[in-house]
Amino acid sequence: MSESPLVGARKFEAYVRWSTYGVVTIPVVTLFGSVLTAERTAGVDPADPAAALGFVLALALTVGNVVVVNWSIDTVVGRARRPPLAVIAVWVPALAAFAVVVPVIPLPAMGVTLAAALASAAASFVPALGARPALGLNAAVLVMALLLTGFSDLPVLVTGAIVISGVLWACWSSAWMLRVLRELQTAHETRAALALANERLRISRDLHDVFGRTLATIAVKSSLASELVLRGRGARAAQEITEVRRLAEEAGTEVRQVVRGELHTSWDDEVSGARSLLASAGIRCTVVGDPVPEECAQALAWVVREGVTNVLRHSAAARVTLASAHEEGHVLLTIANDGAGTTDPARTGGGEGAVATATGGTGLRAMSERVHALGGHVTTRRDGDWFLLDATVPLQEEGPA
């Protein structure tokens, strides 16, 4: 199994921290090795006051370096906190004192040791800096190291400059890579969150579109069955009840299809279902116009489903017309009903409710999203007692033969 970006970023952060610890402590720890080596080879006394003070200052400088490194890397990974001012208040004087004491220690190459210590202190700040500030800090450290070591030994100066620059840019590049990895991690998390939100939106939209129609159908057929029972037509009422049961069973299958993303609809099925549903509600349905092309049939089929559902829920229509036409490289679908100027208390919202729902409801937004994905748009309008919903989808241009 592949490692998640979050785990990878944490591991790389730990690597950057510990490698930077090594960088900022090794130059100072070198002083300890120099003193111990000189004790055995040159008879230098480790208890010499200058050497002993160098030990203490080196230890303080190392601790300060580590604390500042932690602050710098916390800044890189977005866990910024206040600079450790108390530590810096001790750390800076320790560095200054170290610069004074080291030249007094009777050991060779103390100038290089001092330059390395200065570089390690600067390296602890480098992770929190951008490229230009880091370049400026590098130049400042080189100048200070040159002033402290003098111009007596050119090869040592060149070697020291290379070591100092290498230390600084190794720390900076590690922090830069960590910063890039964190950005990639953030992008991955954003993409995952967006994919999850899109999937939730798809399920919400499909459930609304599917069960809005299903529940409207069940409501119509249940009402019809109740009316038939009151009129003594039990056999026909039983047929309608059976149909309600079939719709409920189909709804369970549709739920599973919605969750798996396997739900598809076709133009012919939706038009046939719309006719049957409207007829059950006593509404005459007329379908006219040009054939709907395959590339936009599914999106327009969803428009038919939602449009007919809104007619049943929010109008007192007696007639509905589904008209499709090809106009200047576009397919225009118009769903018109004559219930915009009437009010039926038995229907929620009446004709005005149809207008309100169509202009601001969840159904129209879902329809618009599907049609907009094909480069089209959905609009609504009134023409006297008629309410019209228009969906326009551009036809795909055929490539050269």
C-alpha positions as CSV (number, residue, x, y, z in Angstrom):
1,M,0.0,0.0,0.0
2,S,1.2,3.5,-0.8
3,E,2.0,5.9,2.0
4,S,-0.3,8.8,2.6
5,P,1.0,12.3,1.9
6,L,0.3,13.2,5.6
7,V,2.5,10.4,6.9
8,G,5.2,11.2,4.3
9,A,5.2,14.8,5.3
10,R,5.6,14.0,9.0
11,K,8.4,11.6,8.3
12,F,10.2,14.2,6.2
13,E,9.7,16.8,8.8
14,A,11.4,14.6,11.4
15,Y,14.2,14.0,9.0
16,V,14.7,17.7,8.4
17,R,14.6,18.5,12.2
18,W,17.2,15.8,13.1
19,S,19.5,16.5,10.1
20,T,19.4,20.2,10.9
21,Y,20.2,19.4,14.6
22,G,23.3,17.6,13.3
23,V,24.3,20.5,11.1
24,V,24.0,23.2,13.8
25,T,25.7,21.1,16.5
26,I,28.6,19.4,14.7
27,P,30.7,22.6,14.2
28,V,30.5,23.4,17.9
29,V,31.0,19.9,19.0
30,T,34.2,19.9,16.9
31,L,35.7,22.2,19.5
32,F,35.4,19.4,22.0
33,G,37.2,17.1,19.7
34,S,39.9,19.6,19.0
35,V,40.6,20.1,22.7
36,L,40.7,16.4,23.5
37,T,42.9,15.7,20.6
38,A,45.3,18.5,21.5
39,E,45.4,17.2,25.1
40,R,46.8,13.9,23.9
41,T,49.1,15.3,21.2
42,A,50.2,18.7,22.3
43,G,49.7,18.5,26.1
44,V,47.0,21.2,26.2
45,D,45.2,21.2,29.6
46,P,41.4,20.8,29.2
47,A,41.1,22.6,32.5
48,D,42.7,25.7,30.9
49,P,40.4,28.6,31.8
50,A,39.9,29.6,28.1
51,A,39.2,26.0,27.0
52,A,36.8,25.4,30.0
53,L,35.0,28.6,29.2
54,G,34.8,27.6,25.5
55,F,33.2,24.3,26.6
56,V,30.5,26.1,28.5
57,L,29.9,28.6,25.8
58,A,29.8,25.9,23.1
59,L,27.2,24.0,25.1
60,A,25.0,27.1,25.5
61,L,25.4,27.9,21.8
62,T,24.4,24.3,20.8
63,V,21.3,24.4,23.1
64,G,20.3,27.8,21.6
65,N,20.8,26.5,18.1
66,V,18.5,23.6,18.7
67,V,15.8,25.7,20.2
68,V,15.9,28.2,17.3
69,V,15.9,25.3,14.8
70,N,12.6,24.0,16.3
71,W,11.1,27.5,16.1
72,S,12.2,27.9,12.4
73,I,10.8,24.5,11.3
74,D,7.6,25.1,13.2
75,T,7.3,28.2,11.2
76,V,7.8,26.3,8.0
77,V,5.1,23.7,8.8
78,G,2.5,26.2,9.8
79,R,2.8,25.8,13.6
80,A,4.2,29.3,14.0
81,R,4.7,30.4,17.6
82,R,6.4,33.4,19.2
83,P,10.2,33.4,18.8
84,P,11.9,32.0,22.0
85,L,13.0,35.5,23.1
86,A,14.3,34.2,26.5
87,V,16.6,31.7,24.8
88,I,17.7,34.2,22.2
89,A,18.6,36.6,25.0
90,V,21.1,34.1,26.3
91,W,22.1,32.6,23.0
92,V,23.3,35.8,21.3
93,P,25.6,36.9,24.2
94,A,26.9,33.3,24.3
95,L,27.8,33.5,20.6
96,A,29.5,36.9,21.1
97,A,31.4,35.5,24.1
98,F,32.4,32.4,22.1
99,A,33.8,34.7,19.3
100,V,36.0,36.4,22.0
101,V,37.1,33.3,23.8
102,V,37.9,30.9,21.0
103,P,40.9,32.9,19.5
104,V,42.5,32.7,23.0
105,I,42.4,28.9,23.2
106,P,45.9,27.6,22.4
107,L,44.8,25.4,19.6
108,P,45.4,25.5,15.8
109,A,42.6,26.4,13.3
110,M,40.4,28.1,16.0
111,G,39.5,30.7,13.4
112,V,37.8,28.0,11.3
113,T,36.1,26.6,14.4
114,L,34.8,30.1,15.1
115,A,33.6,30.5,11.5
116,A,31.8,27.1,11.6
117,A,30.2,28.0,14.9
118,L,29.0,31.3,13.4
119,A,27.6,29.3,10.4
120,S,25.8,26.9,12.6
121,A,24.1,29.7,14.4
122,A,23.0,31.3,11.2
123,A,21.8,27.9,9.9
124,S,19.4,27.6,12.7
125,F,17.5,30.6,11.3
126,V,17.7,29.7,7.7
127,P,14.7,27.3,7.5
128,A,12.3,30.1,8.3
129,L,13.7,32.4,5.6
130,G,13.0,32.9,1.9
131,A,15.6,32.5,-0.8
132,R,16.7,36.1,-0.9
133,P,17.0,36.7,2.9
134,A,18.9,33.4,3.0
135,L,21.3,34.6,0.3
136,G,21.8,37.8,2.3
137,L,22.5,36.0,5.5
138,N,25.0,33.7,3.7
139,A,26.9,36.8,2.4
140,A,26.8,38.4,5.9
141,V,28.2,35.3,7.6
142,L,31.0,35.0,5.0
143,V,32.0,38.6,5.5
144,M,32.0,38.1,9.3
145,A,33.9,34.9,9.1
146,L,36.5,36.6,6.8
147,L,36.9,39.4,9.3
148,L,37.3,37.0,12.2
149,T,39.7,34.6,10.6
150,G,41.8,37.2,8.8
151,F,43.4,36.9,5.4
152,S,46.4,34.8,6.5
153,D,45.6,31.5,4.9
154,L,43.7,31.6,1.6
155,P,43.1,27.8,1.2
156,V,41.6,27.8,4.7
157,L,39.4,30.8,3.8
158,V,38.1,29.2,0.6
159,T,37.5,25.9,2.4
160,G,35.7,27.7,5.2
161,A,33.5,29.7,2.8
162,I,32.5,26.5,1.0
163,V,31.7,24.7,4.3
164,I,29.7,27.7,5.6
165,S,27.7,28.1,2.4
166,G,27.1,24.3,2.2
167,V,25.8,24.3,5.8
168,L,23.4,27.1,5.2
169,W,22.0,26.0,1.9
170,A,21.7,22.3,3.0
171,C,19.5,23.5,5.8
172,W,17.6,25.9,3.6
173,S,17.0,23.4,0.8
174,S,15.8,20.8,3.3
175,A,13.3,23.3,4.7
176,W,12.3,24.3,1.1
177,M,11.6,20.6,0.2
178,L,9.6,20.3,3.4
179,R,7.6,23.4,2.5
180,V,6.8,22.0,-1.0
181,L,5.8,18.6,0.5
182,R,3.4,20.4,2.9
183,E,1.9,22.3,0.0
184,L,1.4,19.0,-1.9
185,Q,-0.2,17.5,1.2
186,T,-2.5,20.5,1.5
187,A,-3.4,20.2,-2.2
188,H,-4.1,16.4,-1.7
189,E,-6.3,17.1,1.3
190,T,-8.2,19.8,-0.6
191,R,-8.7,17.5,-3.6
192,A,-10.0,14.8,-1.4
193,A,-12.3,17.2,0.4
194,L,-13.5,18.5,-3.0
195,A,-14.1,15.0,-4.3
196,L,-16.1,14.1,-1.2
197,A,-18.1,17.3,-1.5
198,N,-18.8,16.6,-5.1
199,E,-19.9,13.0,-4.3
200,R,-22.2,14.2,-1.6
201,L,-23.6,16.8,-4.0
202,R,-24.1,14.1,-6.7
203,I,-25.9,11.8,-4.2
204,S,-28.0,14.7,-2.9
205,R,-29.0,15.9,-6.4
206,D,-29.8,12.3,-7.6
207,L,-31.8,11.5,-4.5
208,H,-33.8,14.7,-5.0
209,D,-34.4,14.2,-8.7
210,V,-35.2,10.5,-8.3
211,F,-37.4,10.5,-5.2
212,G,-39.1,13.8,-5.9
213,R,-40.6,12.1,-8.9
214,T,-41.1,8.7,-7.1
215,L,-42.8,10.3,-4.1
216,A,-45.0,12.5,-6.3
217,T,-46.1,9.4,-8.2
218,I,-46.8,7.5,-5.0
219,A,-48.9,10.5,-3.7
220,V,-50.9,10.7,-6.9
221,K,-51.6,7.0,-7.1
222,S,-52.4,6.8,-3.4
223,S,-54.9,9.6,-3.8
224,L,-56.4,8.0,-6.9
225,A,-56.7,4.6,-5.0
226,S,-58.5,6.4,-2.1
227,E,-60.9,8.1,-4.5
228,L,-61.6,4.8,-6.3
229,V,-62.4,3.1,-3.0
230,L,-64.8,5.8,-2.1
231,R,-66.5,5.3,-5.5
232,G,-66.8,1.6,-4.9
233,R,-64.3,0.6,-7.6
234,G,-62.2,-1.8,-5.4
235,A,-60.6,-3.7,-8.3
236,R,-59.1,-0.6,-9.9
237,A,-58.1,0.7,-6.4
238,A,-56.3,-2.6,-5.8
239,Q,-54.4,-2.1,-9.1
240,E,-53.3,1.4,-8.0
241,I,-52.2,0.0,-4.6
242,T,-50.2,-2.7,-6.3
243,E,-48.5,0.0,-8.5
244,V,-47.6,2.0,-5.3
245,R,-46.0,-1.2,-3.9
246,R,-44.0,-1.7,-7.1
247,L,-42.8,1.9,-7.0
248,A,-41.7,1.5,-3.4
249,E,-39.7,-1.6,-4.3
250,E,-38.1,0.2,-7.2
251,A,-37.2,3.0,-4.9
252,G,-35.0,0.6,-2.9
253,T,-33.2,-0.4,-6.1
254,E,-32.8,3.2,-7.1
255,V,-31.2,4.1,-3.7
256,R,-28.5,1.5,-4.2
257,Q,-27.9,2.7,-7.8
258,V,-27.6,6.3,-6.6
259,V,-25.1,5.4,-3.9
260,R,-23.0,3.4,-6.4
261,G,-23.3,6.1,-9.1
262,E,-25.0,3.6,-11.5
263,L,-28.3,5.4,-11.9
264,H,-29.0,6.4,-15.5
265,T,-32.1,7.7,-17.2
266,S,-33.1,7.9,-20.9
267,W,-35.3,10.3,-22.8
268,D,-37.8,7.8,-23.9
269,D,-38.3,6.3,-20.4
270,E,-38.8,9.7,-18.8
271,V,-41.2,10.9,-21.5
272,S,-43.2,7.7,-21.1
273,G,-43.1,7.9,-17.3
274,A,-44.2,11.6,-17.5
275,R,-47.2,10.8,-19.7
276,S,-48.3,7.9,-17.4
277,L,-47.9,10.0,-14.2
278,L,-49.7,13.0,-15.6
279,A,-52.5,10.8,-16.9
280,S,-52.9,9.3,-13.4
281,A,-53.3,12.8,-12.1
282,G,-55.9,13.6,-14.7
283,I,-53.6,16.0,-16.6
284,R,-53.4,15.8,-20.4
285,C,-49.8,15.5,-21.7
286,T,-48.8,16.4,-25.3
287,V,-45.3,15.6,-26.6
288,V,-44.2,17.4,-29.8
289,G,-41.1,18.4,-31.7
290,D,-37.8,17.1,-33.0
291,P,-36.0,14.0,-31.8
292,V,-33.6,14.7,-28.9
293,P,-29.9,13.9,-29.8
294,E,-28.2,11.2,-27.7
295,E,-25.5,13.5,-26.3
296,C,-28.0,15.7,-24.5
297,A,-30.8,13.2,-24.0
298,Q,-29.9,12.2,-20.4
299,A,-29.6,15.8,-19.1
300,L,-32.9,16.8,-20.8
301,A,-34.5,13.6,-19.4
302,W,-33.7,14.8,-15.9
303,V,-35.3,18.2,-16.8
304,V,-38.5,16.4,-17.8
305,R,-38.5,14.4,-14.6
306,E,-38.1,17.5,-12.3
307,G,-40.3,19.7,-14.4
308,V,-43.2,17.2,-14.3
309,T,-42.7,16.6,-10.6
310,N,-43.0,20.4,-10.0
311,V,-46.2,20.5,-12.1
312,L,-47.8,17.9,-9.8
313,R,-46.6,19.5,-6.6
314,H,-47.1,23.1,-7.2
315,S,-49.8,23.7,-9.8
316,A,-53.4,23.0,-10.7
317,A,-52.6,22.3,-14.4
318,A,-55.0,20.5,-16.7
319,R,-52.6,20.5,-19.7
320,V,-48.9,20.0,-20.0
321,T,-46.8,20.2,-23.2
322,L,-43.3,18.8,-23.8
323,A,-41.9,20.4,-26.9
324,S,-38.3,19.9,-28.3
325,A,-36.8,21.8,-31.1
326,H,-33.4,22.2,-32.9
327,E,-32.6,25.9,-33.2
328,E,-29.3,27.3,-34.5
329,G,-27.1,24.5,-33.2
330,H,-29.0,24.1,-29.9
331,V,-31.7,21.8,-28.6
332,L,-34.5,23.6,-26.9
333,L,-36.8,21.8,-24.5
334,T,-39.9,23.6,-23.2
335,I,-42.2,22.2,-20.5
336,A,-45.4,24.3,-20.4
337,N,-48.4,23.9,-18.1
338,D,-51.6,25.9,-17.8
339,G,-51.6,26.0,-14.0
340,A,-49.8,29.3,-13.4
341,G,-52.9,31.4,-13.1
342,T,-55.0,29.1,-10.9
343,T,-54.9,28.1,-7.3
344,D,-55.9,24.7,-6.1
345,P,-55.8,24.3,-2.3
346,A,-55.4,20.6,-2.8
347,R,-52.0,21.3,-4.3
348,T,-49.2,22.9,-2.3
349,G,-48.4,26.4,-3.4
350,G,-50.8,26.6,-6.3
351,G,-49.7,28.3,-9.6
352,E,-47.7,31.0,-7.8
353,G,-45.9,28.2,-5.9
354,A,-44.8,26.7,-9.2
355,V,-43.1,30.0,-10.1
356,A,-41.4,30.3,-6.7
357,T,-40.2,26.8,-6.7
358,A,-38.9,26.9,-10.3
359,T,-37.0,30.1,-9.8
360,G,-35.3,29.3,-6.5
361,G,-35.8,25.6,-5.6
362,T,-33.4,22.8,-5.3
363,G,-34.8,21.1,-8.3
364,L,-34.1,23.9,-10.7
365,R,-30.5,24.2,-9.3
366,A,-30.0,20.5,-9.9
367,M,-31.4,20.8,-13.4
368,S,-29.3,23.8,-14.1
369,E,-26.1,22.0,-13.0
370,R,-26.7,19.1,-15.3
371,V,-27.6,21.3,-18.3
372,H,-24.7,23.8,-17.5
373,A,-22.3,20.9,-17.6
374,L,-23.1,20.6,-21.3
375,G,-22.8,24.3,-21.9
376,G,-26.5,25.1,-21.7
377,H,-28.9,26.9,-19.4
378,V,-32.3,26.7,-17.8
379,T,-34.8,29.6,-17.6
380,T,-38.4,30.0,-16.5
381,R,-41.1,32.4,-17.7
382,R,-44.9,33.1,-17.6
383,D,-47.2,33.7,-20.5
384,G,-50.6,34.5,-19.2
385,D,-51.9,31.4,-17.4
386,W,-49.1,29.3,-18.7
387,F,-45.9,28.6,-16.9
388,L,-42.9,27.6,-19.1
389,L,-39.6,26.1,-18.3
390,D,-37.0,26.2,-21.0
391,A,-33.8,24.1,-21.1
392,T,-31.3,24.9,-23.9
393,V,-28.3,22.7,-24.7
394,P,-25.8,23.3,-27.5
395,L,-25.3,20.5,-30.1
396,Q,-21.8,19.1,-30.4
397,E,-20.2,20.1,-33.7
398,E,-19.1,17.2,-35.8
399,G,-15.4,17.1,-36.7
400,P,-14.1,17.0,-40.2
401,A,-14.7,13.7,-42.0
